[in-house]
Amino acid sequence: MNSLLSAISGKFTRSLVLGTFFPVVLFLIVGLLTVQPLLPHGLPVIRTFQDLDAQWEVVALTFVAILLSGFLYNLNIPVLRFYEGYPWKGSWIAEKWRIPLYRRQFEGASALIPTLRLLRDAWKGAVGQDERYGKLQAQLNWLGQLLSLTYPHKKALLLPTRFGNVIRSSETYPHKQYEIDSILFWPRLCQVASKDTLAAADDAKSSMDFFVNCSLLSGLLAILLFVVGAATTGPAMPPASLIRWVAEAASAALCAYIFYGSAVSRAGAWGSEVRSLFDLYRWDLLKKLGYQQTPSSRDGERAVWGALTKQFLYGDPPANIGKPLPYKDPAEPRTLLTPQPADLGVAITSGVHRGGHGARRVVHRIYNGDAAHRPAVSLRLSDNPPDGTVYVWGSARIRGAVYQPPGTSPLLFEIGPLGAGADVEVEYSVLPADLRPNVH
């Protein structure tokens, strides 16, 4: 017997045991205590079970628990979608009651935030940051968190249940922040995240599954108690038994609602884990996919993830629209000469004079060899110092005259006009980066 249970438990994962097996066992125990007394004593199934030895009763119950656990575990996604409201989103209850209710709450909170901001700023200007100002700010913070953690960022995405809206808020968070499609990239993200972080997310998911399954099984138990009791009760039933039957059915229904509220809370905790996974590991995922982009702004990052989302969903764009995102952004030229007119035939020759202590003198010689002998109206030179070096302040020269570049990253030189056949030298000094002075 012990070896059988050990073999069975070895096949169970932590999430299956915590999220599914425990609710099923609880459901079977409560069902035996409440439903069995209502059934006729002569039923063959009940008589067969009662005739078993205690040890075989445990084996039978264990087998039923495992069977129901496996069935419920594989129905996890349909069950969650039912609690989110997807299967009945188009029903009368959803369209006429539930979704309009959450839409009014969403719109009310969204409209209240600008009003509170104006009131807060006006109060600060008139009175200062006193206790009332702190309360207004706390109310603003609470409304912001309510919208961020309880609702998706667009009212068109609202679902007919609190549970569904909390989960959808976490699903739409990566798209709102980074233009990442969470459903598309979630399986890939799980491959690059650390085991500890994934374990924390899995624990939060198991806790949510536990309460969802408890709510589902409590609701089924309430229905079962009502149906069996209605079919087996009659005028001869003692009032005490009738009251007990009604109380048990009502208690099961109440437990289903309470467990649902706990599932909503745990869905928020699981959503926080999902958010953190995208916050922490999206760059690792980008590198793992083979891309080397390093955007310097949120808009730049959104453009990268938006392009990747379209690539993964739809494949290569049509040739007349564009090309797939390159694996690496093309490097900007270190030295760029811009003449006016733009098609002027100018040439640039660059070199370095070495000095003492690692100093170097960078020299650019620009020659106007235009075939049509046109003069340059203006010349602009953009230059990045060699890698590992820094510009020496005040060392720039144009035609030997001191020049202060308006920008140093890159260095910008406004050279001015240059006659046909003429040349000009632009130079500056650099030092190794590790020799620059420390500024405290």
Salt bridges, closest charged atoms under 4 A:
GLU107 OE2 - LYS155 NZ 2.73
ASP121 OD1 - ARG120 NE 3.09
GLU131 OE2 - LYS135 NZ 3.65
GLU179 OE1 - HIS175 NE2 3.38
ASP203 OD1 - ARG14 NE 3.03
ASP209 OD2 - LYS205 NZ 2.85
GLU248 OE2 - ARG244 NE 2.87
ASP299 OD1 - ARG302 NH1 3.76
GLU301 OE2 - ARG282 NE 2.36
ASP343 OD1 - ARG374 NH1 3.27
ASP370 OD2 - ARG374 NE 3.09
ASP383 OD2 - HIS364 NE2 2.97
ASP387 OD1 - ARG334 NH2 3.09
GLU414 OE2 - ARG380 NH1 2.48
ASP423 OD2 - ARG365 NH2 2.68
GLU427 OE1 - ARG361 NE 3.06
